[in-house]
Amino acid sequence: MAKTILITGGAGFIGSNFIRYVLQHSDDIVVNLDALTYAGNLENLNDVENNPRYKFVHGKIENKELVRHVCKQFRVNGIINFAAESHVDRSIMDAQPFVDTNISGTLSLMNVARELSMEKFVQVSTDEVYGSLGEQGEFTEDSPLAPNSPYSAAKSAADGFVRSFVHTYDFPAIITRCSNNYGGYQFPEKLIPLMILNALESKNLPVYGDGKNVRDWIEVSDHSAAVWLAYNHGKTGEIYNIGADSERQNIDVVRAILKLTGQNEDLITFVKDRPGHDRRYAINSAKIRNELGWKPLINFENGLEQTVRWYKDNADWCSRVRSGEYLKYYHNQYDFR
């Protein structure tokens, strides 16, 4: 029997890809609650907006009354929380929005889910809560939390609230922590889309520091599959790391993009490193692979080639996002006061 799931932050990059995945791989009904901040874009979901199993509601997750109303109206069975302020550079400039959405918003969602006795709550978190690794080793679910940016500190705090609800109230929650995502519909302030779009326009590609910071990359559809498995089959109170064993130095990712776009490396410009820039992340995802049978299906080389092609083929979307034109549509329809 089909159930109804509330997906928060579903107009963002990962959330929109996840909604598309759920509609394709289940008969469930999806309610998308999104505040439509700068990174929320309903154009990401143009292909599903008329699907009878998809509903959109504009609003903030920290608005507990709204969340309760939506959950009662649509008879929501469970929540998957993708909603988050997620850009590290923005958190360095102003941490308050990260506290409001990532901490207060998560608490609001859980209070409603608990009040309405929902079946499952999944907190979509990040490997950044673990801090930075040296040249060796990987993050496991038992690694201590050591956040190094206001963004990761807010996500760590939210994870702590989730854990406390599980242990205090027997709350049916699961936490997933994923490595860096890439793919279509990603807002172009992030590394891969920024570098692709700059390369396609023959602009300089700004690389922080020496470019040797290491990230573990996963294509967004592989992440979607893992979260969907965790929602349906994960055990209450468990944490599941999600990674694709695709560690790359940032500079190597940039060079690969230049090769795929037919550009020369003289477009690379090294810029001053950002404060507190973590050196290396690496995820050990053995737990979700062994317990839930998940594995990534897209290797980095193929995934990056597909992603470059997506940005080439969706020039109108890119232009509207980079110019801010997409925001005008929302402000004509929704109350942003």
C-alpha positions as a LaTeX table, in Angstrom:
\begin{tabular}{lrrr}
\hline
Residue & $x$ (\AA) & $y$ (\AA) & $z$ (\AA) \\
\hline
Met1 & 0.00 & 0.00 & 0.00 \\
Ala2 & 1.33 & 3.40 & $-0.99$ \\
Lys3 & 2.42 & 5.71 & 1.81 \\
Thr4 & 3.00 & 9.44 & 2.01 \\
Ile5 & 6.48 & 10.79 & 2.70 \\
Leu6 & 7.40 & 14.36 & 3.55 \\
Ile7 & 10.64 & 15.33 & 1.79 \\
Thr8 & 12.04 & 18.57 & 3.16 \\
Gly9 & 14.37 & 20.64 & 1.01 \\
Gly10 & 13.11 & 18.84 & $-2.06$ \\
Ala11 & 13.69 & 21.76 & $-4.42$ \\
Gly12 & 17.43 & 21.66 & $-3.83$ \\
Phe13 & 20.03 & 19.64 & $-5.70$ \\
Ile14 & 20.02 & 16.39 & $-3.72$ \\
Gly15 & 16.39 & 16.64 & $-2.62$ \\
Ser16 & 15.04 & 17.11 & $-6.14$ \\
Asn17 & 17.06 & 14.18 & $-7.45$ \\
Phe18 & 15.80 & 12.08 & $-4.54$ \\
Ile19 & 12.16 & 12.97 & $-5.23$ \\
Arg20 & 12.59 & 11.92 & $-8.84$ \\
Tyr21 & 14.15 & 8.65 & $-7.64$ \\
Val22 & 11.28 & 7.86 & $-5.25$ \\
Leu23 & 8.61 & 8.57 & $-7.87$ \\
Gln24 & 10.41 & 6.28 & $-10.29$ \\
His25 & 11.05 & 3.43 & $-7.83$ \\
Ser26 & 7.88 & 3.31 & $-5.73$ \\
Asp27 & 4.15 & 4.00 & $-5.67$ \\
Asp28 & 4.46 & 6.33 & $-2.67$ \\
Ile29 & 3.18 & 9.89 & $-2.53$ \\
Val30 & 5.78 & 12.63 & $-2.04$ \\
Val31 & 5.10 & 15.96 & $-0.34$ \\
Asn32 & 7.90 & 18.47 & $-0.90$ \\
Leu33 & 8.27 & 21.18 & 1.76 \\
Asp34 & 10.83 & 23.78 & 0.76 \\
Ala35 & 11.52 & 27.39 & 1.79 \\
Leu36 & 12.84 & 28.23 & $-1.70$ \\
Thr37 & 15.95 & 29.98 & $-0.51$ \\
Tyr38 & 18.56 & 30.86 & $-3.14$ \\
Ala39 & 19.47 & 27.17 & $-3.63$ \\
Gly40 & 15.88 & 25.94 & $-3.88$ \\
Asn41 & 14.68 & 25.83 & $-7.45$ \\
Leu42 & 11.34 & 24.37 & $-8.54$ \\
Glu43 & 12.65 & 24.22 & $-12.09$ \\
Asn44 & 14.64 & 21.22 & $-10.83$ \\
Leu45 & 11.29 & 19.39 & $-10.70$ \\
Asn46 & 9.60 & 20.57 & $-13.89$ \\
Asp47 & 9.39 & 17.00 & $-15.14$ \\
Val48 & 7.36 & 15.80 & $-12.12$ \\
Glu49 & 5.28 & 18.85 & $-11.17$ \\
Asn50 & 2.15 & 17.37 & $-12.79$ \\
Asn51 & 2.64 & 13.92 & $-11.33$ \\
Pro52 & $-0.45$ & 13.14 & $-9.19$ \\
Arg53 & 1.82 & 11.56 & $-6.56$ \\
Tyr54 & 3.80 & 14.79 & $-6.09$ \\
Lys55 & 2.74 & 17.79 & $-3.99$ \\
Phe56 & 4.64 & 20.99 & $-3.22$ \\
Val57 & 4.26 & 23.22 & $-0.16$ \\
His58 & 6.22 & 26.43 & 0.30 \\
Gly59 & 7.50 & 27.03 & 3.83 \\
Lys60 & 10.24 & 26.73 & 6.42 \\
Ile61 & 10.85 & 23.57 & 8.41 \\
Glu62 & 11.39 & 25.62 & 11.58 \\
Asn63 & 7.71 & 26.65 & 11.36 \\
Lys64 & 6.33 & 23.89 & 13.57 \\
Glu65 & 2.69 & 24.88 & 13.06 \\
Leu66 & 3.08 & 24.70 & 9.29 \\
Val67 & 4.86 & 21.35 & 9.48 \\
Arg68 & 2.09 & 19.95 & 11.68 \\
His69 & $-0.60$ & 21.27 & 9.32 \\
Val70 & 1.09 & 19.76 & 6.25 \\
Cys71 & 1.62 & 16.40 & 7.92 \\
Lys72 & $-2.00$ & 16.20 & 9.04 \\
Gln73 & $-3.39$ & 17.45 & 5.72 \\
Phe74 & $-1.52$ & 14.87 & 3.65 \\
Arg75 & $-1.51$ & 12.12 & 6.31 \\
Val76 & 2.27 & 11.84 & 6.22 \\
Asn77 & 3.72 & 8.50 & 7.34 \\
Gly78 & 7.38 & 9.53 & 7.56 \\
Ile79 & 9.88 & 12.34 & 7.02 \\
Ile80 & 13.20 & 12.47 & 5.19 \\
Asn81 & 15.02 & 15.69 & 6.04 \\
Phe82 & 17.20 & 17.04 & 3.23 \\
Ala83 & 16.53 & 20.68 & 4.15 \\
Ala84 & 19.75 & 22.41 & 5.17 \\
Glu85 & 21.92 & 25.42 & 4.67 \\
Ser86 & 24.93 & 23.61 & 3.27 \\
His87 & 27.53 & 25.93 & 1.75 \\
Val88 & 30.59 & 26.19 & 3.99 \\
Asp89 & 31.68 & 29.58 & 2.65 \\
Arg90 & 28.28 & 31.07 & 3.48 \\
Ser91 & 28.41 & 29.60 & 6.99 \\
Ile92 & 31.73 & 31.34 & 7.57 \\
Met93 & 30.16 & 34.67 & 6.60 \\
Asp94 & 27.02 & 34.21 & 8.72 \\
Ala95 & 26.30 & 31.14 & 10.87 \\
Gln96 & 22.82 & 32.15 & 12.05 \\
Pro97 & 20.83 & 30.75 & 9.08 \\
Phe98 & 22.61 & 27.44 & 9.64 \\
Val99 & 21.49 & 27.36 & 13.26 \\
Asp100 & 17.92 & 28.26 & 12.27 \\
Thr101 & 17.47 & 25.67 & 9.54 \\
Asn102 & 19.86 & 22.88 & 10.40 \\
Ile103 & 19.25 & 22.78 & 14.16 \\
Ser104 & 15.93 & 24.47 & 14.96 \\
Gly105 & 14.35 & 23.13 & 11.78 \\
Thr106 & 15.37 & 19.55 & 12.51 \\
Leu107 & 14.01 & 19.86 & 16.04 \\
Ser108 & 10.71 & 21.20 & 14.70 \\
Leu109 & 10.34 & 18.27 & 12.29 \\
Met110 & 11.10 & 15.69 & 14.97 \\
Asn111 & 8.68 & 17.21 & 17.46 \\
Val112 & 5.87 & 16.96 & 14.91 \\
Ala113 & 6.88 & 13.46 & 13.81 \\
Arg114 & 6.88 & 12.33 & 17.43 \\
Glu115 & 3.56 & 14.05 & 18.19 \\
Leu116 & 1.92 & 12.30 & 15.21 \\
Ser117 & 3.58 & 8.92 & 15.88 \\
Met118 & 5.22 & 8.68 & 12.46 \\
Glu119 & 6.79 & 5.46 & 11.29 \\
Lys120 & 10.24 & 6.74 & 10.33 \\
Phe121 & 12.44 & 9.84 & 10.34 \\
Val122 & 15.65 & 10.02 & 8.32 \\
Gln123 & 18.15 & 12.79 & 9.00 \\
Val124 & 20.32 & 13.32 & 5.93 \\
Ser125 & 23.66 & 14.48 & 7.28 \\
Thr126 & 27.23 & 14.81 & 5.99 \\
Asp127 & 30.70 & 13.36 & 6.39 \\
Glu128 & 31.87 & 16.86 & 7.33 \\
Val129 & 30.65 & 16.33 & 10.90 \\
Tyr130 & 33.66 & 14.04 & 11.42 \\
Gly131 & 36.17 & 16.80 & 10.73 \\
Ser132 & 39.37 & 16.24 & 8.78 \\
Leu133 & 41.47 & 13.13 & 8.18 \\
Gly134 & 45.19 & 12.75 & 7.75 \\
Glu135 & 46.67 & 10.97 & 4.76 \\
Gln136 & 45.44 & 7.58 & 5.95 \\
Gly137 & 42.23 & 6.17 & 7.39 \\
Glu138 & 38.51 & 6.51 & 6.79 \\
Phe139 & 35.50 & 7.78 & 8.68 \\
Thr140 & 33.32 & 5.05 & 10.17 \\
Glu141 & 30.02 & 5.43 & 11.97 \\
Asp142 & 31.97 & 5.23 & 15.25 \\
Ser143 & 34.36 & 8.07 & 14.39 \\
Pro144 & 34.12 & 10.98 & 16.85 \\
Leu145 & 32.43 & 14.15 & 15.66 \\
Ala146 & 34.87 & 17.02 & 15.20 \\
Pro147 & 33.19 & 19.72 & 13.06 \\
Asn148 & 35.49 & 22.43 & 11.76 \\
Ser149 & 33.07 & 24.89 & 10.14 \\
Pro150 & 29.85 & 26.56 & 11.31 \\
Tyr151 & 28.02 & 24.46 & 8.71 \\
Ser152 & 29.33 & 21.14 & 9.99 \\
Ala153 & 28.87 & 22.28 & 13.60 \\
Ala154 & 25.18 & 22.92 & 12.91 \\
Lys155 & 24.80 & 19.52 & 11.25 \\
Ser156 & 26.59 & 17.85 & 14.18 \\
Ala157 & 24.23 & 19.52 & 16.62 \\
Ala158 & 21.23 & 18.36 & 14.62 \\
Asp159 & 22.60 & 14.80 & 14.57 \\
Gly160 & 22.98 & 15.04 & 18.34 \\
Phe161 & 19.32 & 15.98 & 18.72 \\
Val162 & 18.31 & 13.04 & 16.52 \\
Arg163 & 20.36 & 10.67 & 18.64 \\
Ser164 & 18.87 & 12.11 & 21.84 \\
Phe165 & 15.31 & 11.63 & 20.56 \\
Val166 & 16.05 & 7.98 & 19.74 \\
His167 & 17.41 & 7.28 & 23.21 \\
Thr168 & 15.02 & 9.47 & 25.21 \\
Tyr169 & 11.74 & 8.89 & 23.38 \\
Asp170 & 12.38 & 5.67 & 21.40 \\
Phe171 & 11.97 & 7.87 & 18.34 \\
Pro172 & 12.18 & 5.90 & 15.03 \\
Ala173 & 15.05 & 7.85 & 13.50 \\
Ile174 & 18.04 & 7.01 & 11.32 \\
Ile175 & 21.00 & 9.21 & 10.36 \\
Thr176 & 22.78 & 8.98 & 7.01 \\
Arg177 & 26.12 & 10.69 & 6.41 \\
Cys178 & 27.25 & 11.03 & 2.84 \\
Ser179 & 30.37 & 12.17 & 1.02 \\
Asn180 & 30.40 & 14.95 & $-1.60$ \\
Asn181 & 27.60 & 14.65 & $-4.16$ \\
Tyr182 & 27.76 & 15.69 & $-7.79$ \\
Gly183 & 25.40 & 15.50 & $-10.76$ \\
Gly184 & 22.75 & 17.48 & $-12.61$ \\
Tyr185 & 20.83 & 20.37 & $-11.01$ \\
Gln186 & 23.61 & 21.26 & $-8.53$ \\
Phe187 & 23.77 & 24.96 & $-7.65$ \\
Pro188 & 26.86 & 26.45 & $-9.31$ \\
Glu189 & 28.54 & 27.70 & $-6.15$ \\
Lys190 & 29.73 & 24.12 & $-5.55$ \\
Leu191 & 33.07 & 22.92 & $-6.92$ \\
Ile192 & 32.10 & 20.68 & $-9.83$ \\
Pro193 & 29.30 & 22.76 & $-11.43$ \\
Leu194 & 31.27 & 25.98 & $-10.91$ \\
Met195 & 34.30 & 24.53 & $-12.64$ \\
Ile196 & 32.25 & 23.04 & $-15.48$ \\
Leu197 & 30.40 & 26.26 & $-16.22$ \\
Asn198 & 33.54 & 28.40 & $-16.00$ \\
Ala199 & 35.38 & 26.01 & $-18.29$ \\
Leu200 & 32.54 & 26.03 & $-20.83$ \\
Glu201 & 32.78 & 29.84 & $-20.88$ \\
Ser202 & 36.62 & 29.86 & $-20.93$ \\
Lys203 & 36.72 & 31.67 & $-17.58$ \\
Asn204 & 39.31 & 31.19 & $-14.84$ \\
Leu205 & 38.78 & 28.23 & $-12.54$ \\
Pro206 & 39.47 & 29.37 & $-8.93$ \\
Val207 & 41.03 & 26.61 & $-6.82$ \\
Tyr208 & 41.49 & 27.04 & $-3.08$ \\
Gly209 & 45.02 & 26.80 & $-1.65$ \\
Asp210 & 47.22 & 24.23 & $-3.36$ \\
Gly211 & 44.25 & 22.23 & $-4.66$ \\
Lys212 & 45.31 & 19.09 & $-2.80$ \\
Asn213 & 42.33 & 18.88 & $-0.47$ \\
Val214 & 40.79 & 15.42 & $-0.88$ \\
Arg215 & 37.09 & 14.60 & $-1.14$ \\
Asp216 & 35.22 & 11.34 & $-1.63$ \\
Trp217 & 32.77 & 11.82 & $-4.50$ \\
Ile218 & 29.41 & 10.11 & $-5.12$ \\
Glu219 & 26.95 & 10.58 & $-7.97$ \\
Val220 & 23.64 & 11.89 & $-6.61$ \\
Ser221 & 21.51 & 8.99 & $-7.86$ \\
Asp222 & 23.68 & 6.53 & $-5.92$ \\
His223 & 23.14 & 8.64 & $-2.81$ \\
Ser224 & 19.39 & 8.67 & $-3.48$ \\
Ala225 & 19.31 & 4.88 & $-3.68$ \\
Ala226 & 21.16 & 4.59 & $-0.37$ \\
Val227 & 18.84 & 6.98 & 1.49 \\
Trp228 & 15.79 & 5.19 & 0.10 \\
Leu229 & 17.14 & 1.87 & 1.35 \\
Ala230 & 17.86 & 3.37 & 4.76 \\
Tyr231 & 14.33 & 4.77 & 4.98 \\
Asn232 & 12.69 & 1.48 & 4.07 \\
His233 & 15.01 & $-1.06$ & 5.67 \\
Gly234 & 17.37 & 0.74 & 8.06 \\
Lys235 & 17.28 & 0.05 & 11.79 \\
Thr236 & 16.09 & 2.66 & 14.24 \\
Gly237 & 18.93 & 4.48 & 15.95 \\
Glu238 & 21.54 & 3.46 & 13.39 \\
Ile239 & 23.93 & 5.68 & 11.44 \\
Tyr240 & 24.81 & 4.75 & 7.87 \\
Asn241 & 27.82 & 6.23 & 6.10 \\
Ile242 & 27.37 & 6.57 & 2.33 \\
Gly243 & 30.42 & 6.80 & 0.09 \\
Ala244 & 31.59 & 5.57 & $-3.29$ \\
Asp245 & 35.33 & 5.02 & $-2.64$ \\
Ser246 & 36.14 & 7.81 & $-5.10$ \\
Glu247 & 38.73 & 9.94 & $-3.34$ \\
Arg248 & 40.15 & 12.69 & $-5.52$ \\
Gln249 & 42.25 & 15.77 & $-4.91$ \\
Asn250 & 40.33 & 18.89 & $-5.90$ \\
Ile251 & 42.99 & 19.79 & $-8.44$ \\
Asp252 & 42.59 & 16.41 & $-10.15$ \\
Val253 & 38.84 & 16.90 & $-10.37$ \\
Val254 & 39.42 & 20.31 & $-11.96$ \\
Arg255 & 41.90 & 18.86 & $-14.45$ \\
Ala256 & 39.45 & 16.12 & $-15.41$ \\
Ile257 & 36.77 & 18.75 & $-16.06$ \\
Leu258 & 39.14 & 20.75 & $-18.23$ \\
Lys259 & 39.90 & 17.64 & $-20.27$ \\
Leu260 & 36.21 & 16.83 & $-20.71$ \\
Thr261 & 35.45 & 20.40 & $-21.81$ \\
Gly262 & 38.45 & 20.64 & $-24.14$ \\
Gln263 & 40.13 & 23.43 & $-22.21$ \\
Asn264 & 43.74 & 24.01 & $-21.16$ \\
Glu265 & 45.05 & 23.97 & $-17.61$ \\
Asp266 & 46.17 & 27.59 & $-17.88$ \\
Leu267 & 42.60 & 28.49 & $-16.85$ \\
Ile268 & 43.38 & 27.23 & $-13.33$ \\
Thr269 & 43.86 & 30.07 & $-10.84$ \\
Phe270 & 44.95 & 29.28 & $-7.29$ \\
Val271 & 43.28 & 31.55 & $-4.74$ \\
Lys272 & 43.65 & 32.12 & $-1.01$ \\
Asp273 & 42.43 & 29.13 & 0.97 \\
Arg274 & 39.24 & 29.53 & 2.97 \\
Pro275 & 39.43 & 29.53 & 6.79 \\
Gly276 & 39.35 & 26.10 & 8.42 \\
His277 & 39.43 & 24.21 & 5.13 \\
Asp278 & 39.40 & 20.47 & 5.97 \\
Arg279 & 42.22 & 18.60 & 4.25 \\
Arg280 & 40.74 & 15.20 & 3.58 \\
Tyr281 & 37.48 & 13.27 & 3.85 \\
Ala282 & 37.06 & 9.56 & 3.18 \\
Ile283 & 34.02 & 7.42 & 3.95 \\
Asn284 & 33.93 & 3.78 & 4.98 \\
Ser285 & 30.49 & 2.61 & 3.80 \\
Ala286 & 30.88 & $-1.09$ & 4.62 \\
Lys287 & 27.96 & $-1.00$ & 7.07 \\
Ile288 & 25.27 & 0.04 & 4.59 \\
Arg289 & 26.73 & $-2.26$ & 1.95 \\
Asn290 & 26.75 & $-5.30$ & 4.23 \\
Glu291 & 23.54 & $-4.68$ & 6.17 \\
Leu292 & 21.28 & $-3.19$ & 3.49 \\
Gly293 & 22.89 & $-4.49$ & 0.30 \\
Trp294 & 23.59 & $-1.07$ & $-1.20$ \\
Lys295 & 26.48 & $-0.35$ & $-3.55$ \\
Pro296 & 27.27 & 2.57 & $-5.87$ \\
Leu297 & 26.59 & 1.90 & $-9.54$ \\
Ile298 & 28.29 & 4.89 & $-11.18$ \\
Asn299 & 32.07 & 5.27 & $-11.15$ \\
Phe300 & 33.52 & 8.75 & $-10.95$ \\
Glu301 & 34.87 & 8.96 & $-14.49$ \\
Asn302 & 31.55 & 8.02 & $-16.08$ \\
Gly303 & 29.58 & 10.11 & $-13.62$ \\
Leu304 & 31.69 & 13.20 & $-14.24$ \\
Glu305 & 31.36 & 12.79 & $-18.01$ \\
Gln306 & 27.57 & 12.52 & $-17.65$ \\
Thr307 & 27.53 & 15.59 & $-15.41$ \\
Val308 & 29.53 & 17.71 & $-17.87$ \\
Arg309 & 27.13 & 16.62 & $-20.60$ \\
Trp310 & 24.14 & 17.59 & $-18.42$ \\
Tyr311 & 25.42 & 21.13 & $-17.94$ \\
Lys312 & 26.14 & 21.44 & $-21.66$ \\
Asp313 & 22.63 & 20.22 & $-22.51$ \\
Asn314 & 20.88 & 22.43 & $-19.96$ \\
Ala315 & 22.32 & 25.83 & $-20.80$ \\
Asp316 & 18.99 & 27.60 & $-20.20$ \\
Trp317 & 18.72 & 26.22 & $-16.66$ \\
Cys318 & 22.32 & 27.26 & $-15.97$ \\
Ser319 & 21.78 & 30.75 & $-17.34$ \\
Arg320 & 18.63 & 31.33 & $-15.28$ \\
Val321 & 20.32 & 30.11 & $-12.10$ \\
Arg322 & 23.51 & 32.11 & $-12.57$ \\
Ser323 & 21.61 & 35.32 & $-13.41$ \\
Gly324 & 19.07 & 34.86 & $-10.61$ \\
Glu325 & 16.22 & 34.93 & $-13.12$ \\
Tyr326 & 14.71 & 31.76 & $-11.61$ \\
Leu327 & 14.01 & 33.63 & $-8.36$ \\
Lys328 & 11.62 & 36.09 & $-10.01$ \\
Tyr329 & 9.16 & 33.32 & $-10.75$ \\
Tyr330 & 8.90 & 32.34 & $-7.09$ \\
His331 & 8.55 & 35.84 & $-5.76$ \\
Asn332 & 5.54 & 36.33 & $-8.02$ \\
Gln333 & 3.83 & 33.24 & $-6.57$ \\
Tyr334 & 4.89 & 32.86 & $-2.94$ \\
Asp335 & 4.97 & 35.11 & 0.10 \\
Phe336 & 8.61 & 35.64 & 1.16 \\
Arg337 & 7.92 & 38.17 & 3.90 \\
\hline
\end{tabular}
